[in-house]
Amino acid sequence: MRFWIKTSLILLIPFGGFAQKFKSLEAALLNPDSVIHLELRKDKLTAIPECISQFKNLEILDLGKNKLDSIPVFILELKNLKELNLSKNNFTKIPRVLAQLDSLTILKMAKNPVEKVPYYISDFEKLEFLDLWNSSVAEVDPAIKQNKNLLKLDLRNTYLRTSDLEWLVIARPDMEVFSSYGCDCDK
């Protein structure tokens, strides 16, 4: 139900005239208070522009398919950020600073060379979905069990076999863990 409501809001808000989805930073800066969804995919960004901190109502930030490898601390000014897409960048680890984003529920980091789900994943208190599909993950820290809001973990096409994650499935039966290792799926 939550996802339906979110989708409905995204579809209805632009027609209300007060909030929009932007695909250009320049256009978004013309009316920063109306920016709810900002998509800066394929912009060849090597750093996140500091002006993004002006978007106080931003809920969805898509920075996929860039050349990012770090997150600046000014990201913490985005108090309403619920969904962050960092897929297809150059991150080797999950940025710890993101744990301080109190509203963050969805973190997409697919196709990054992230090698580990770190111990501080338990600090992401509101995180519900972590997408590390097709990354370099070879280890999941047991602290992940403590993150009670994390309900979906996508580890498909990583270095982890499904059998490597049995402990997590047993410890957190309420969490959907998506995994596959090669085309035979551990058989």
C-alpha positions in Angstrom: 0.0 0.0 0.0 2.8 2.4 0.8 4.3 2.1 -2.7 0.9 2.8 -4.3 0.4 6.0 -2.3 3.9 7.2 -3.1 3.4 6.5 -6.8 0.0 8.3 -6.7 1.6 11.4 -5.2 4.3 11.5 -7.7 1.8 11.3 -10.5 -0.6 13.9 -9.0 1.7 16.5 -7.6 3.0 17.8 -11.0 -0.6 18.6 -12.0 -1.2 20.5 -8.8 1.2 23.1 -10.0 3.3 23.3 -6.8 5.8 20.4 -7.1 7.5 18.7 -10.0 10.0 16.2 -11.2 13.0 17.9 -12.7 15.6 16.5 -15.0 17.7 19.6 -15.2 19.5 21.3 -12.3 19.1 24.7 -14.0 15.4 24.3 -14.3 15.1 23.1 -10.7 17.0 26.1 -9.3 14.4 28.4 -10.8 12.0 27.3 -8.1 13.8 25.2 -5.5 10.8 24.8 -3.1 8.8 23.0 -5.8 11.5 20.3 -6.3 10.3 16.9 -5.0 12.0 14.6 -7.5 15.3 15.5 -9.2 16.8 13.2 -11.8 20.4 13.9 -12.8 21.2 10.6 -14.5 23.9 10.4 -17.1 25.2 13.9 -16.4 28.8 12.7 -16.0 28.9 14.1 -12.5 32.1 13.5 -10.6 30.8 15.4 -7.5 27.3 16.3 -6.2 26.6 19.9 -6.8 26.3 21.8 -3.5 23.3 23.8 -4.9 21.2 20.5 -4.4 21.1 21.4 -0.7 18.7 24.2 -1.7 15.9 21.7 -2.4 14.5 21.4 1.1 11.4 19.5 -0.1 13.4 16.9 -2.2 12.2 13.4 -1.6 13.7 11.5 -4.5 17.2 12.1 -5.9 18.4 10.1 -8.8 22.1 10.4 -9.4 22.4 7.1 -11.3 24.9 6.6 -14.2 27.4 9.2 -13.2 31.0 9.0 -12.0 30.4 9.6 -8.3 32.5 7.9 -5.5 31.7 10.0 -2.4 28.9 11.8 -0.7 29.4 15.3 0.7 28.2 16.2 4.1 25.8 18.9 2.8 23.5 16.0 1.7 22.3 16.0 5.3 20.5 19.2 4.6 18.0 17.2 2.6 15.8 16.3 5.6 12.9 15.0 3.4 15.0 12.7 1.2 13.3 9.3 1.1 14.8 7.7 -2.0 18.4 8.0 -3.3 19.6 6.3 -6.4 23.4 6.0 -6.7 23.4 3.1 -9.2 26.1 2.8 -11.8 28.6 5.0 -10.2 32.1 4.3 -8.6 31.3 3.7 -4.9 33.4 1.1 -3.3 31.5 1.3 0.0 28.1 2.4 1.3 28.6 6.0 2.3 28.3 6.1 6.1 27.0 9.7 6.1 23.8 8.5 4.5 22.8 6.8 7.8 22.2 10.3 9.2 19.4 10.9 6.6 16.4 10.3 8.9 13.9 10.0 6.1 15.9 7.7 3.8 13.9 4.5 3.1 15.3 3.4 -0.3 18.9 3.3 -1.2 19.8 2.0 -4.7 23.5 1.3 -5.3 23.3 -1.4 -8.0 26.3 -1.8 -10.3 28.8 -0.1 -8.0 32.0 -1.9 -6.9 30.7 -2.0 -3.3 32.5 -5.0 -1.7 30.7 -5.3 1.7 27.5 -4.5 3.5 29.2 -2.9 6.5 28.5 -3.0 10.2 27.1 0.5 10.2 24.2 -0.6 8.0 22.3 -1.0 11.4 22.6 2.8 11.7 20.3 3.3 8.7 17.2 3.2 11.0 14.5 4.0 8.5 16.0 2.1 5.5 13.5 -0.4 4.1 15.1 -1.4 0.8 18.8 -1.7 -0.1 19.6 -2.5 -3.7 23.2 -3.8 -4.3 22.3 -5.8 -7.4 25.2 -6.6 -9.7 27.8 -5.1 -7.3 31.0 -6.6 -5.9 29.6 -7.6 -2.6 31.3 -10.6 -1.1 30.4 -10.1 2.6 27.4 -9.0 4.7 28.1 -7.9 8.2 25.9 -9.6 10.9 24.9 -6.2 12.2 22.4 -6.1 9.4 20.1 -8.3 11.6 19.7 -5.3 13.9 18.2 -3.1 11.2 14.5 -4.0 11.8 13.1 -1.7 9.2 15.2 -3.2 6.4 12.7 -5.5 4.7 14.2 -5.9 1.2 17.9 -6.6 0.3 18.8 -7.2 -3.3 22.1 -9.0 -3.6 21.5 -10.7 -7.0 24.6 -11.0 -9.2 27.1 -10.5 -6.5 29.8 -12.7 -5.2 27.5 -14.2 -2.6 25.8 -17.5 -3.1 22.3 -18.0 -1.8 23.8 -20.5 0.6 26.1 -17.7 2.0 23.0 -15.8 3.1 21.1 -18.6 4.8 22.1 -17.2 8.2 20.4 -13.9 7.3 17.2 -15.6 6.1 17.0 -17.6 9.3 17.8 -14.5 11.5 15.4 -12.2 9.7 12.5 -14.2 8.2 10.7 -11.0 7.7 13.3 -9.7 5.2 13.2 -10.5 1.5 16.7 -11.4 0.5 17.2 -11.6 -3.3 20.3 -13.5 -4.3 21.6 -15.5 -7.2 25.1 -16.7 -8.0 25.6 -17.6 -11.6 22.8 -19.0 -13.8 22.4 -22.2 -11.8 21.3 -20.4 -8.6 23.4 -22.6 -6.2 22.2 -25.9 -7.6 
